[in-house]
């Protein structure tokens, strides 16, 4: 079996997106050379990882050659000119299938790009292919395996996106999160996952699962690359992130919040996070979660499942026998939700965000686990998303950093969260935290 945890030293596919964009812009190497390097990497490791739902090498190379021709013609180049990006297979692409991880949508061919794909093309990116999603971006796993150990889950639902980046197949990928679907696979696969503030990235042309919580996110191998990609996708050109690189070197004030799920945290996760907090010293203080947030997990499930039932009604009506048991269960519960309970759950989003105002007035960001532990063994489940639920419910920007590892040697992410529209703030703290952790 090929060595998946190590990126191919000396190969273009091992470079980050920023370095690739600069090299292509300067003529150090061509976009076609970058895409060929990524395709070569895919050919070596895809059998073990199975990250791709659709990949057409000729189409990818045609985009790269067109990018090189535009550069040669002196055309103004976008920030991602020639850089390969993987797209989760619930995001529409006009020139590729989008099958949403279900046999019910097999052969589906959109006629237009999703808004995020259009923005990527405008930035010059090469749309490499479609990455595997779970069934309709819910809980039933797809075929993807964890690049660090194929006997373990990569997480979900953005499983292929996280695995493709972690395995060195592409430097960037786009995913989505309705509960923990960007940050959990990022943590399990050992990459950076970033979910900006709710609504900053448009969702037109993305599978509608739960409009109250559906959010587009990004996966990358560095904070700078994650910010670069997100900046191209956000409304306003990522205005809330433009000062993310500025910092005066002063340690931030970070609140460590356990949440009521602390008893689910595995022993090696406890040890790893405790060690990190001890290393960070006075920069981190333990703070209690506001009591107003205690019901979030119930409210999130109530609203999410009611919306899933409404938005997947056609799939339920036409092919419920071909849906997984887990998705059928979500739809059945969602169909039973009372309008009163649904509206009451949604009303708590503003209440809970307001309850965090006092905390964010004193602290720059919240530090908390992204997952209970490392990627579980086996491929029948994608792991527990509950450690992301609170922050997804609130629509707060959240980022997971691959700073730790478990006793089994698998990656373990640390989650940073900030207030809504505090994206630049979270990214600045993330850069400081990454530097401080590496100094350990």
C-alpha positions as CSV (number, residue, x, y, z in Angstrom):
1,X,0.0,0.0,0.0
2,X,1.4,3.5,-0.8
3,X,2.5,5.8,2.0
4,X,-0.5,8.1,2.3
5,X,0.4,10.2,5.3
6,X,3.5,11.8,3.7
7,X,3.1,14.2,0.8
8,X,5.3,13.6,-2.2
9,X,8.4,15.6,-1.5
10,X,9.7,17.6,-4.4
11,X,6.5,17.2,-6.4
12,X,4.2,20.1,-7.3
13,X,1.2,18.3,-5.8
14,X,2.8,18.7,-2.4
15,X,2.8,22.5,-2.6
16,X,0.1,24.7,-1.1
17,X,-2.3,26.8,-3.1
18,X,-0.6,30.1,-2.4
19,X,2.8,28.7,-3.6
20,X,1.2,27.1,-6.7
21,X,-0.7,30.3,-7.6
22,X,2.6,32.4,-7.3
23,X,4.6,29.9,-9.3
24,X,2.1,29.8,-12.1
25,X,1.8,33.5,-12.1
26,X,5.6,33.9,-12.3
27,X,6.0,31.3,-14.9
28,X,8.1,29.0,-12.6
29,X,5.8,26.2,-13.7
30,X,2.7,25.8,-15.7
31,X,-0.9,25.1,-14.6
32,X,-0.7,22.0,-16.8
33,X,2.3,20.8,-14.9
34,X,0.5,21.3,-11.6
35,X,-2.6,19.4,-12.8
36,X,-0.4,16.5,-14.2
37,X,1.4,16.3,-10.9
38,X,-2.0,16.1,-9.0
39,X,-3.3,13.5,-11.5
40,X,-0.2,11.4,-11.0
41,X,-0.7,11.6,-7.2
42,X,-4.3,10.6,-7.6
43,X,-3.4,7.6,-9.8
44,X,-1.0,6.4,-7.1
45,X,-3.3,6.7,-4.0
46,X,-6.9,6.8,-5.2
47,X,-7.5,3.1,-5.0
48,X,-6.7,3.2,-1.3
49,X,-8.5,6.5,-0.5
50,X,-11.4,6.6,-3.0
51,X,-12.0,10.3,-2.6
52,X,-13.5,11.0,-6.0
53,X,-17.0,10.6,-7.2
54,X,-16.1,12.0,-10.7
55,X,-12.7,12.7,-12.2
56,X,-12.0,13.3,-15.9
57,X,-8.3,13.9,-16.4
58,X,-8.7,15.2,-19.9
59,X,-11.2,17.8,-18.7
60,X,-8.9,18.9,-15.9
61,X,-6.0,19.2,-18.3
62,X,-8.1,21.1,-20.8
63,X,-8.8,23.7,-18.0
64,X,-5.2,23.9,-17.1
65,X,-4.1,24.4,-20.8
66,X,-6.7,27.2,-21.1
67,X,-5.3,28.8,-18.0
68,X,-1.8,28.7,-19.4
69,X,-3.0,30.3,-22.6
70,X,-4.7,33.1,-20.7
71,X,-1.4,33.8,-18.9
72,X,0.6,33.7,-22.1
73,X,-1.9,36.2,-23.7
74,X,-1.4,38.6,-20.8
75,X,-4.9,38.3,-19.4
76,X,-5.4,39.5,-15.9
77,X,-5.0,36.5,-13.6
78,X,-7.2,35.6,-10.6
79,X,-6.0,34.7,-7.2
80,X,-6.3,31.0,-7.8
81,X,-5.2,31.0,-11.4
82,X,-4.3,27.4,-12.4
83,X,-4.8,26.0,-8.9
84,X,-6.7,22.6,-8.7
85,X,-9.7,22.5,-6.4
86,X,-11.9,19.6,-5.5
87,X,-15.7,20.2,-5.3
88,X,-18.0,18.2,-3.0
89,X,-20.5,16.3,-5.1
90,X,-23.6,18.2,-3.8
91,X,-22.3,21.4,-5.5
92,X,-23.5,21.9,-9.1
93,X,-21.0,21.9,-11.9
94,X,-22.2,22.5,-15.5
95,X,-19.6,20.3,-17.1
96,X,-19.6,17.4,-14.6
97,X,-22.3,15.3,-12.9
98,X,-23.6,16.2,-9.5
99,X,-25.2,13.1,-8.0
100,X,-25.5,14.1,-4.3
101,X,-24.3,10.8,-3.0
102,X,-27.5,8.9,-3.7
103,X,-28.6,6.4,-6.3
104,X,-31.8,8.4,-6.7
105,X,-29.8,11.2,-8.4
106,X,-27.5,8.9,-10.4
107,X,-26.6,10.5,-13.8
108,X,-27.8,14.0,-12.7
109,X,-26.2,16.6,-15.0
110,X,-26.8,20.2,-13.9
111,X,-27.1,22.9,-16.6
112,X,-25.3,25.6,-14.6
113,X,-22.5,26.1,-12.1
114,X,-23.3,26.7,-8.4
115,X,-22.4,30.3,-7.3
116,X,-19.2,29.0,-5.6
117,X,-18.0,27.2,-8.7
118,X,-18.6,30.3,-10.8
119,X,-16.5,32.3,-8.4
120,X,-13.8,29.7,-8.5
121,X,-13.7,29.8,-12.3
122,X,-13.6,33.6,-12.2
123,X,-10.6,33.3,-9.8
124,X,-8.9,31.1,-12.4
125,X,-9.1,27.8,-10.5
126,X,-9.1,24.4,-12.2
127,X,-12.2,22.4,-11.1
128,X,-10.4,19.1,-10.7
129,X,-13.4,16.9,-10.1
130,X,-16.2,16.0,-7.7
131,X,-15.3,14.6,-4.3
132,X,-17.3,11.9,-2.5
133,X,-20.1,13.0,-0.2
134,X,-22.2,10.9,2.2
135,X,-25.8,10.1,1.1
136,X,-27.5,13.5,0.5
137,X,-24.8,15.0,2.8
138,X,-26.3,13.2,5.8
139,X,-24.9,10.3,7.8
140,X,-24.7,7.2,5.6
141,X,-21.1,6.9,4.5
142,X,-19.7,6.9,1.0
143,X,-16.8,4.9,-0.3
144,X,-14.0,7.2,1.0
145,X,-11.4,6.0,3.5
146,X,-9.1,7.9,5.8
147,X,-5.7,8.6,4.2
148,X,-3.9,8.0,7.4
149,X,-5.4,4.5,7.9
150,X,-7.9,3.2,5.3
151,X,-9.5,1.0,8.0
152,X,-10.8,4.2,9.7
153,X,-13.5,6.7,8.6
154,X,-12.5,10.0,7.0
155,X,-15.6,11.6,8.6
156,X,-18.4,13.1,6.7
157,X,-20.2,14.4,5.0
158,X,-17.4,16.2,3.2
159,X,-15.4,13.0,3.3
160,X,-13.9,13.1,-0.2
161,X,-12.9,16.7,0.1
162,X,-11.0,16.2,3.3
163,X,-9.4,13.0,2.2
164,X,-8.3,14.4,-1.2
165,X,-6.5,17.3,0.5
166,X,-5.0,15.2,3.2
167,X,-3.7,12.7,0.6
168,X,-2.0,15.4,-1.5
169,X,-4.4,14.9,-4.5
170,X,-5.4,18.6,-4.5
171,X,-4.3,21.6,-2.4
172,X,-7.8,22.8,-1.8
173,X,-11.4,21.5,-1.7
174,X,-14.8,22.8,-1.0
175,X,-17.2,21.2,1.4
176,X,-20.4,21.9,3.2
177,X,-21.5,21.7,6.9
178,X,-25.0,21.4,8.3
179,X,-23.8,20.0,11.6
180,X,-20.1,18.9,11.6
181,X,-19.5,18.1,8.0
182,X,-16.4,20.2,7.3
183,X,-14.7,20.4,10.7
184,X,-15.1,16.7,11.6
185,X,-13.6,15.2,8.5
186,X,-10.9,17.9,8.6
187,X,-10.0,16.8,12.1
188,X,-10.1,13.1,11.3
189,X,-7.9,13.6,8.2
190,X,-5.5,16.0,9.6
191,X,-6.1,19.1,7.5
192,X,-7.5,22.6,8.2
193,X,-11.2,23.0,7.9
194,X,-12.8,26.4,7.9
195,X,-16.5,27.2,8.0
196,X,-17.0,31.0,7.7
197,X,-19.9,32.9,9.3
198,X,-23.3,31.6,8.2
199,X,-24.4,33.2,4.9
200,X,-21.0,34.7,3.9
201,X,-20.6,32.1,1.1
202,X,-23.7,31.8,-1.2
203,X,-25.4,28.5,-1.4
204,X,-27.1,28.8,-4.8
205,X,-26.6,25.6,-6.7
206,X,-25.8,23.6,-3.6
207,X,-28.0,20.8,-2.4
208,X,-30.6,22.2,0.0
209,X,-30.8,20.1,3.1
210,X,-31.5,22.4,6.0
211,X,-31.5,26.1,5.0
212,X,-31.2,27.3,8.6
213,X,-27.9,25.5,9.0
214,X,-26.4,24.7,5.5
215,X,-23.1,26.4,5.2
216,X,-20.3,26.1,2.6
217,X,-16.8,25.6,4.0
218,X,-13.2,24.9,2.8
219,X,-10.4,22.4,3.4
220,X,-6.7,23.1,2.9
221,X,-3.3,22.2,4.3
222,X,-2.6,25.6,5.8
223,X,-4.5,28.5,7.4
224,X,-3.4,30.8,4.7
225,X,-4.6,28.6,2.0
226,X,-8.0,28.1,3.7
227,X,-8.3,31.9,4.0
228,X,-7.3,32.3,0.4
229,X,-10.0,30.0,-0.8
230,X,-12.7,31.3,1.5
231,X,-11.9,34.8,0.4
232,X,-12.7,34.0,-3.2
233,X,-16.0,32.5,-2.2
234,X,-17.4,35.0,0.3
235,X,-19.8,37.8,-0.7
236,X,-17.9,41.1,-0.9
237,X,-14.7,39.4,-1.8
238,X,-14.1,38.2,1.8
239,X,-14.1,41.8,3.3
240,X,-14.5,40.4,6.8
241,X,-11.2,38.5,6.3
242,X,-9.0,41.1,4.7
243,X,-7.2,42.0,7.9
244,X,-6.8,38.4,8.9
245,X,-3.1,38.5,8.4
246,X,-2.5,41.5,10.6
247,X,-1.2,40.8,14.1
248,X,1.0,42.7,16.5
249,X,2.4,39.5,18.1
250,X,0.4,40.0,21.3
251,X,-1.0,36.7,22.6
252,X,-4.8,36.6,22.2
253,X,-7.2,35.8,25.0
254,X,-8.7,32.5,24.4
255,X,-11.7,31.0,26.3
256,X,-11.6,27.2,26.7
257,X,-15.3,26.0,26.7
258,X,-16.0,22.3,27.4
259,X,-19.8,22.3,26.6
260,X,-22.1,19.6,28.2
261,X,-20.6,16.9,26.0
262,X,-17.3,16.8,27.9
263,X,-18.0,13.3,29.3
264,X,-17.9,12.0,25.7
265,X,-14.3,13.2,25.2
266,X,-11.9,10.3,24.9
267,X,-9.0,9.9,27.3
268,X,-6.2,10.6,24.8
269,X,-8.1,13.7,23.5
270,X,-8.3,15.0,27.1
271,X,-4.6,14.5,27.6
272,X,-3.7,16.1,24.3
273,X,-5.9,19.2,24.8
274,X,-4.8,19.5,28.4
275,X,-1.2,19.5,27.3
276,X,-1.9,22.1,24.7
277,X,-3.6,24.4,27.2
278,X,-0.8,24.0,29.7
279,X,1.7,24.9,27.0
280,X,-0.3,28.0,26.0
281,X,-0.3,29.2,29.7
282,X,-2.0,32.4,30.5
283,X,-3.4,32.9,27.0
284,X,-6.2,30.4,27.8
285,X,-8.8,30.5,30.6
286,X,-11.6,28.0,31.1
287,X,-15.0,29.6,30.8
288,X,-18.4,28.1,31.3
289,X,-20.8,27.9,28.4
290,X,-23.7,30.3,28.7
291,X,-26.7,28.5,30.2
292,X,-28.9,29.8,27.3
293,X,-27.1,27.3,25.0
294,X,-28.0,24.2,27.0
295,X,-30.8,23.2,24.6
296,X,-29.0,23.8,21.4
297,X,-28.5,20.1,20.5
298,X,-32.2,19.4,20.8
299,X,-33.2,22.6,18.9
300,X,-30.7,21.9,16.1
301,X,-32.0,18.4,15.6
302,X,-35.6,19.5,15.7
303,X,-35.2,22.3,13.1
304,X,-32.7,20.4,10.9
305,X,-34.8,17.2,10.7
306,X,-38.0,19.2,10.0
307,X,-36.2,20.9,7.1
308,X,-34.6,17.7,5.8
309,X,-38.1,16.1,5.7
310,X,-39.4,19.0,3.7
311,X,-36.5,19.3,1.3
312,X,-36.1,15.6,0.7
313,X,-39.8,15.0,0.3
314,X,-39.5,14.1,-3.4
315,X,-36.8,11.5,-2.5
316,X,-39.0,10.1,0.2
317,X,-42.0,9.9,-2.0
318,X,-40.3,8.4,-5.0
319,X,-37.6,6.2,-3.5
320,X,-37.7,5.8,0.3
321,X,-36.9,2.2,0.0
322,X,-33.5,3.2,-1.5
323,X,-32.6,5.6,1.2
324,X,-30.5,4.5,4.2
325,X,-32.1,3.6,7.5
326,X,-30.5,6.6,9.1
327,X,-31.9,9.1,6.6
328,X,-35.3,7.4,6.6
329,X,-35.3,7.9,10.4
330,X,-34.4,11.6,10.1
331,X,-37.2,12.2,7.6
332,X,-39.7,10.3,9.7
333,X,-38.8,12.3,12.8
334,X,-38.8,15.5,10.8
335,X,-42.3,14.9,9.3
336,X,-43.6,14.6,12.9
337,X,-42.2,17.9,14.1
338,X,-44.8,20.5,15.1
339,X,-44.7,23.9,13.5
340,X,-44.6,25.4,17.0
341,X,-41.5,23.4,18.0
342,X,-39.8,24.2,14.7
343,X,-40.3,27.9,15.0
344,X,-39.3,27.9,18.7
345,X,-36.1,26.1,17.8
346,X,-35.2,28.6,15.1
347,X,-36.0,31.5,17.4
348,X,-33.2,30.4,19.8
349,X,-30.4,31.1,17.2
350,X,-30.5,34.8,18.0
351,X,-30.9,34.2,21.7
352,X,-27.9,31.9,22.0
353,X,-25.7,34.2,19.9
354,X,-26.6,37.1,22.2
355,X,-25.8,35.0,25.2
356,X,-22.2,34.7,23.9
357,X,-21.7,38.5,23.5
358,X,-20.3,38.9,27.0
359,X,-17.8,36.1,26.5
360,X,-16.6,37.6,23.1
361,X,-16.3,41.0,24.7
362,X,-13.6,39.5,27.0
363,X,-12.0,36.8,24.7
364,X,-10.8,36.8,21.1
365,X,-12.0,33.2,20.4
366,X,-13.2,30.0,21.9
367,X,-11.1,26.8,22.0
368,X,-12.9,23.5,22.2
369,X,-12.6,20.0,20.8
370,X,-13.7,19.5,17.2
371,X,-14.4,15.8,17.9
372,X,-14.5,13.4,20.8
373,X,-11.4,11.6,19.5
374,X,-9.6,10.4,16.5
375,X,-11.3,8.9,13.5
376,X,-13.2,5.8,14.7
377,X,-12.2,2.4,13.3
378,X,-14.6,1.0,10.6
379,X,-16.4,2.5,7.7
380,X,-20.0,2.1,8.8
381,X,-20.2,5.4,10.5
382,X,-18.6,8.9,9.9
383,X,-18.3,9.7,13.6
384,X,-20.1,12.0,16.0
385,X,-20.7,15.6,14.8
386,X,-22.0,16.8,18.2
387,X,-18.9,18.8,19.1
388,X,-19.6,21.1,16.1
389,X,-23.4,21.4,16.6
390,X,-23.5,24.4,18.9
391,X,-21.3,26.6,16.7
392,X,-23.1,25.5,13.5
393,X,-26.5,26.3,15.1
394,X,-25.2,29.8,15.9
395,X,-23.7,30.3,12.5
396,X,-20.4,31.3,14.1
397,X,-17.2,31.1,12.1
398,X,-15.3,27.9,13.1
399,X,-11.9,26.5,12.1
400,X,-10.2,23.2,13.0
401,X,-6.4,23.0,13.2
402,X,-4.6,19.7,12.9
403,X,-2.3,20.3,15.9
404,X,-2.7,17.2,17.9
405,X,-2.7,13.4,17.6
406,X,-4.3,10.5,19.5
407,X,-2.7,7.6,21.2
408,X,-3.1,5.6,17.9
409,X,-1.1,8.2,16.0
410,X,-4.1,9.5,14.0
411,X,-4.8,13.2,13.7
412,X,-6.8,15.2,16.1
413,X,-8.2,18.7,15.4
414,X,-8.5,21.6,17.7
415,X,-11.6,23.8,17.1
416,X,-11.5,27.6,17.3
417,X,-14.8,29.6,17.2
418,X,-15.5,33.3,17.0
419,X,-18.5,35.6,16.9
420,X,-20.6,36.0,13.8
421,X,-18.7,38.1,11.3
422,X,-15.6,37.7,13.4
423,X,-13.8,35.7,10.7
424,X,-10.7,37.8,10.6
425,X,-10.4,37.6,14.3
426,X,-10.7,33.8,14.3
427,X,-8.1,33.5,11.6
428,X,-5.6,35.7,13.4
429,X,-6.0,33.7,16.6
430,X,-5.6,30.5,14.5
431,X,-2.3,31.7,13.1
432,X,-1.0,32.6,16.6
433,X,-2.2,29.2,18.0
434,X,-0.6,27.2,15.2
435,X,2.7,29.0,15.8
436,X,2.5,28.6,19.5
437,X,1.7,24.9,19.3
438,X,4.6,24.3,16.9
439,X,6.9,26.0,19.4
440,X,6.1,23.3,21.9
